[in-house]
Structures are given as C-alpha cells and as structure tokens.
Amino acid sequence: MRFAGLRPLSIQTFLHISSLLYQIRVQAHSTSCKATPNDVSWPSLSQWATLNQTLSGRLIHGVPPATACHSSGPGFNASCVEIEAAWSSFTFHQDNPVSSAWNNMNNDSCLPDPTAPCSAAGYPIYVVNVSSADHVKLAVDFARANNVRLNVKASGHDYLKRSTAPYSLSIWTRYMVGNYEFHDTFQPQGCSTTINTTAVTADAGSYVADIYHRLDQHNQTLIDGMGKEVTMGGYVTGGGHSPLSHMYGLGADQVYQVEMVTPMGDILTANECQNTDLFWAVRGGGGSTFGVLTRLTVRTLPATPIAVYKFSLQTAVNSTVYWEIMSYFLSQLPALSTANVSAFLYLYPYPEIMPSEGLDPKASFEGIFTLPSPSVPNALEDLWLPIYSHINATWADQTTTQATSTVFPNLYSMFLQYADDSRAGVDKVVGSWLLPPEILTEDAMMPALVDFLGEAGGRLYMVSGMGVWDAQPRGGSDAVNPAWRKALIHAGTFELGCVVAI
Ligand SMILES: Cc1cc2nc3c(=O)[nH]c(=O)nc-3n(C[C@H](O)[C@H](O)[C@H](O)COP(=O)(O)OP(=O)(O)OC[C@H]3O[C@@H](n4cnc5c(N)ncnc54)[C@H](O)[C@@H]3O)c2cc1C
C-alpha cells in the first residue's frame, strides 16, 4: 500500500537522515558523559588550584613518564635513559602517579620509544596523592561536583585496565601505606561480638612485600599475593588467592572490617554489623566499584614452615609428548590437593626466546608445589615420588627433568625466593578460567589444554581447595565469584605484545 504524497527515500537521503539522527544521539548522550578538558564544563585552572590548596599541595599534573623520551615535546629530558631501563619493572609503574604495568592499559599512547608518537590521551589529567580518608573524600567530592571521571590507582597492576582512565582525576594510594595495628582479638566497630583470632589493620595501599615483612616480625602471616607490589585494596576487592588459600580461603574471605569513602563522599566503616551491603560488596565485588577503601582489618595466621618442591621439564616444542605429560600432571592435581598441596604451574609450549642457530628449541614446564606445615621434612617429596616415577618410566627418553626440594621456615621466606618475577612494560591481554577438579582427567584435558594453551602457554594456579570451598566470610557471605567455591585451579593464558625499547 502506498500513501498519497509520500515517496520512497533515495539512498542518499536515507544516509543523510541517519547521519543527522546519529549526531543528535551522540550530542544528547555527551551531555550525560563525564567532562573532558575540551568541554566548557571542565573545571577552570582556578578551581583546580583551589582543590590543590585544600589538599595542601597533593594535586599532581598527570604527565606520562615517557614524555622524557620524545624530543618533540616539552617534557624531553635526560631521564629517558633511566626510564627505559626501569620500564620493565613493576616498581617503576607502582611509583609513578599515572603509569600502568601494561602498556596497552594506557592505550600505548606514550612509550619510551622515540620513534613512536607520544600523547597524554591515555592518562589521567590530574592525580591526588592521598594518604588519608580525608584526602580521598576531597577528591571524590570534587569529581562528583564537577562531573569529572574518577579513577583509583594503587600499584597499576590491574589486568583489566581498571586502574587508569583518560580525562580522569585519579586517586593514587601509593603513599596510603602502613599504619599497622596488630590485634590479638578483634571487635568490629559497633558489634558486640569479639572475633577470636589475630588480625591486622592497615592502610589500603599497603603492599604485599611490606605486609609480609611487618607480620614476620610478629611471627605471623596472612592470605596475600605473590606479586610484591600488589596492594590490599586491589587484592581484596578482586578476591585474592595465595599459596595458603586452599587451607584458609581467599583474601576477601579474611576481611573483618573496612573503612571506605563512598561515591557520595561519606567516610564510613563497614563490617558484619553496619553498612553490611557495602561490606559484602567490596569483598570480591571488583576494584573501585563501590567506593575507595582506605583501611582494612584482616585475619592473620601463625607463621609455619612451608615445603616447596620445584620441578622443571623440557621436551620437544609443542609435541604430543609435551601435552601428554601436561595432561597427566593435571589429572594428578586433585589427589595432591587432597593432601594439602598447592601449586603454581607455568607452561611454555614454545620458548620465550628462541635459541641461537643449531640448537633445538624446547618446550618447557615449571611447577612450584607447596605444602604448608609438612608433617616431616620430606613429606612433599614423598607425595611427588609416584608422579616422578611415572614420568620417568613413560617418557624418560623424550624429556629432561630437574627437581629441588626445600623447607622454608615460613611463607615470607618462601615469598622472598619465589615472588612473581615476571616483567611489566609490555602489552598484555589476559584470559582466565576457574577449573573445577572433576574435569581434570587425562582424556578430557589433552584436547582442551592444546586448544587453550597451545599457542601462548599459560599459568595454572592450583590455589583453591577446601579452605575456599568451605570459607566462612564474616557476615555469612561475600561477593567473590561463586565459581571459586567449586574451582580447584585458576588458569590463565596471555598474549604478550612487543617489549618496548629495552
Ligand atoms: C606480578 C603480579 C603478581 C600477582 N600475584 C597475585 C597473586 O598471587 N594472587 C592474586 O590473587 N592476584 C595476584 N595478582 C593480581 C592482582 O591481585 C590484581 O592485579 C589486583 O587488581 C592488583 O591490585 P592493586 O591494587 O595492586 O593494583 P591496581 O591496578 O592499582 O588496582 C586494581 C583495581 O583495584 C582498584 N583499587 C585499588 N586500590 C583500591 C582501593 N583502595 N579502594 C578501591 N579500589 C581500589 C583499582 O581501581 C583497580 O580497579 C598479581 C598481579 C601481578 C601483576
């Protein structure tokens, strides 16, 4: 049916109208977007100066550190040499107000590579160097009042780009560290119950190496990570696994109380008796989503010996034998876990650096197996013996293997030797899965492993177990991904981009 007076639109007219409608939609949308420095609503220089004054000079201009390497810009200077040298270390990015551990988190927009373009477009515009809840509140209130995007950065280790944001005002917790209070028992604020375990209260920017060290002086430890610079704020809000998690639960499960600043600028305490919804949400519910944590109280544990068995193996590159052995390994993990063993497995089906001509490239595997509080010094070796014998009996002529065994006096001394020593300063894209124990059979694993890790390799962390499955977080539950309560392994694979200018 045709309506009188209406003609079908030509394709040009249709495209023109569509484009107008699209522009109207974008404009309508941008009024609800956060301000950018190009908008009239962006705070004036005098407003930023007033904020800086209120913060007693804690406002920093967000300058990408690698501007020092670009002769076309005003930031060009001799420190480029040191920046290039430090770019692959996590500490460098932790200590810089705006830099992230992975280049792609800042959109690769300013790298220490003089031949590439450099712009500040991937970075926050201003940073507040906070050391107290009051500083955080001032930043949150300013961002809310002026419609400025807010960001929270601690170490900048986040794999999902959540600790940086272009055009933002960033809250940097690098110096909100320490201020430790040690408790023999802990009574959450406003509660009549006393929790009868030891605990520590610390600033949210406190980082793993410092916390382990401080607790070591009290002959204690806690559930925390294996990356030296990872902070309490990011670890606990992300769930947090440790070599002791299979016995005691995840990092989020250990929290007794948090002090935080909400998006409305309220400084409050959340625990099992007050602000219970926030208390639930911040434990595993995602970094910076529900507010900014400023202090946390978490359970601590007595420091006990920990046995470590390090096993490495080499075989032909990406061969069937390699995947057969890996599948066999995985099928053995549930039994090891039942015997209280935790494991960090690193699979490299291709070598990271190809050997020079004439040498065969090798596929390799390294496993760090740990057993807390071994009943006898060689308890872990005994558990390993049948696995080692099976590998030798089945694949001896196609593999070279190496094993060492040590009993460390406590987790801290093990951490000092085995802390994550991977490199920052590259592009990194990560994918991960939580694997339940029942799928770890040899037949099922072989094709899945090749499919999942065949090209890039990856890491399999056997860090879950009864302690995570049966965890009893305060208040009854927390926001940790429920898949953790059935998983045994946190498996991750990653794509690495080029290493820049090192
Ligand atoms: C080398 C290395 C080793 C690691 N080892 C482990 C490990 O053993 N176990 C483990 O579970 N994980 C480990 N991780 C992962 C690590 O826990 C996460 O990357 C975590 O998000 C890092 O937190 P962060 O605060 O240090 O980093 P950031 O990147 O600064 O922050 C991560 C997220 O938390 C938010 N955030 C940070 N502080 C606060 C705060 N005070 N309040 C509210 N939100 C906040 C940020 O906005 C961001 O969204 C490791 C990562 C690396 C790079």
PDBQT file of the ligand as one rigid body, heavy atoms in Angstrom, charges set to zero:
ROOT
HETATM    1  C1  LIG A 601      53.119  -9.556  39.216  1.00  0.00    +0.000 C 
HETATM    2  C2  LIG A 601      51.716  -9.831  39.701  1.00  0.00    +0.000 A 
HETATM    3  C3  LIG A 601      51.513 -10.795  40.667  1.00  0.00    +0.000 A 
HETATM    4  C4  LIG A 601      50.211 -11.071  41.128  1.00  0.00    +0.000 A 
HETATM    5  N1  LIG A 601      50.023 -12.037  42.073  1.00  0.00    +0.000 NA
HETATM    6  C5  LIG A 601      48.771 -12.312  42.516  1.00  0.00    +0.000 A 
HETATM    7  C6  LIG A 601      48.537 -13.323  43.494  1.00  0.00    +0.000 A 
HETATM    8  O1  LIG A 601      49.455 -14.009  43.951  1.00  0.00    +0.000 OA
HETATM    9  N2  LIG A 601      47.259 -13.524  43.903  1.00  0.00    +0.000 N 
HETATM   10  C7  LIG A 601      46.219 -12.795  43.402  1.00  0.00    +0.000 A 
HETATM   11  O2  LIG A 601      45.082 -13.020  43.801  1.00  0.00    +0.000 OA
HETATM   12  N3  LIG A 601      46.412 -11.845  42.478  1.00  0.00    +0.000 NA
HETATM   13  C8  LIG A 601      47.654 -11.596  42.020  1.00  0.00    +0.000 A 
HETATM   14  N4  LIG A 601      47.836 -10.639  41.061  1.00  0.00    +0.000 N 
HETATM   15  C9  LIG A 601      46.672  -9.920  40.537  1.00  0.00    +0.000 C 
HETATM   16  C10 LIG A 601      46.376  -8.723  41.434  1.00  0.00    +0.000 C 
HETATM   17  O3  LIG A 601      45.789  -9.152  42.640  1.00  0.00    +0.000 OA
HETATM   18  C11 LIG A 601      45.397  -7.779  40.711  1.00  0.00    +0.000 C 
HETATM   19  O4  LIG A 601      46.006  -7.299  39.537  1.00  0.00    +0.000 OA
HETATM   20  C12 LIG A 601      44.965  -6.638  41.614  1.00  0.00    +0.000 C 
HETATM   21  O5  LIG A 601      43.874  -5.999  40.999  1.00  0.00    +0.000 OA
HETATM   22  C13 LIG A 601      46.084  -5.644  41.851  1.00  0.00    +0.000 C 
HETATM   23  O6  LIG A 601      45.636  -4.691  42.783  1.00  0.00    +0.000 OA
HETATM   24  P1  LIG A 601      46.465  -3.335  43.031  1.00  0.00    +0.000 P 
HETATM   25  O7  LIG A 601      45.696  -2.512  43.990  1.00  0.00    +0.000 OA
HETATM   26  O8  LIG A 601      47.854  -3.704  43.380  1.00  0.00    +0.000 OA
HETATM   27  O9  LIG A 601      46.520  -2.725  41.564  1.00  0.00    +0.000 OA
HETATM   28  P2  LIG A 601      45.714  -1.535  40.762  1.00  0.00    +0.000 P 
HETATM   29  O10 LIG A 601      45.919  -1.896  39.369  1.00  0.00    +0.000 OA
HETATM   30  O11 LIG A 601      46.265  -0.236  41.208  1.00  0.00    +0.000 OA
HETATM   31  O12 LIG A 601      44.255  -1.694  41.239  1.00  0.00    +0.000 OA
HETATM   32  C14 LIG A 601      43.473  -2.798  40.851  1.00  0.00    +0.000 C 
HETATM   33  C15 LIG A 601      41.989  -2.464  40.955  1.00  0.00    +0.000 C 
HETATM   34  O13 LIG A 601      41.645  -2.224  42.310  1.00  0.00    +0.000 OA
HETATM   35  C16 LIG A 601      41.153  -0.904  42.468  1.00  0.00    +0.000 C 
HETATM   36  N5  LIG A 601      41.672  -0.418  43.748  1.00  0.00    +0.000 N 
HETATM   37  C17 LIG A 601      42.953  -0.373  44.146  1.00  0.00    +0.000 A 
HETATM   38  N6  LIG A 601      43.014   0.130  45.389  1.00  0.00    +0.000 NA
HETATM   39  C18 LIG A 601      41.761   0.391  45.775  1.00  0.00    +0.000 A 
HETATM   40  C19 LIG A 601      41.187   0.938  46.950  1.00  0.00    +0.000 A 
HETATM   41  N7  LIG A 601      41.945   1.342  47.977  1.00  0.00    +0.000 N 
HETATM   42  N8  LIG A 601      39.845   1.065  47.016  1.00  0.00    +0.000 NA
HETATM   43  C20 LIG A 601      39.057   0.683  45.987  1.00  0.00    +0.000 A 
HETATM   44  N9  LIG A 601      39.549   0.170  44.850  1.00  0.00    +0.000 NA
HETATM   45  C21 LIG A 601      40.880   0.028  44.748  1.00  0.00    +0.000 A 
HETATM   46  C22 LIG A 601      41.663  -0.136  41.248  1.00  0.00    +0.000 C 
HETATM   47  O14 LIG A 601      40.841   0.927  40.893  1.00  0.00    +0.000 OA
HETATM   48  C23 LIG A 601      41.611  -1.203  40.192  1.00  0.00    +0.000 C 
HETATM   49  O15 LIG A 601      40.301  -1.363  39.705  1.00  0.00    +0.000 OA
HETATM   50  C24 LIG A 601      49.105 -10.357  40.588  1.00  0.00    +0.000 A 
HETATM   51  C25 LIG A 601      49.312  -9.394  39.607  1.00  0.00    +0.000 A 
HETATM   52  C26 LIG A 601      50.596  -9.128  39.152  1.00  0.00    +0.000 A 
HETATM   53  C27 LIG A 601      50.801  -8.107  38.086  1.00  0.00    +0.000 C 
ENDROOT
TORSDOF 0
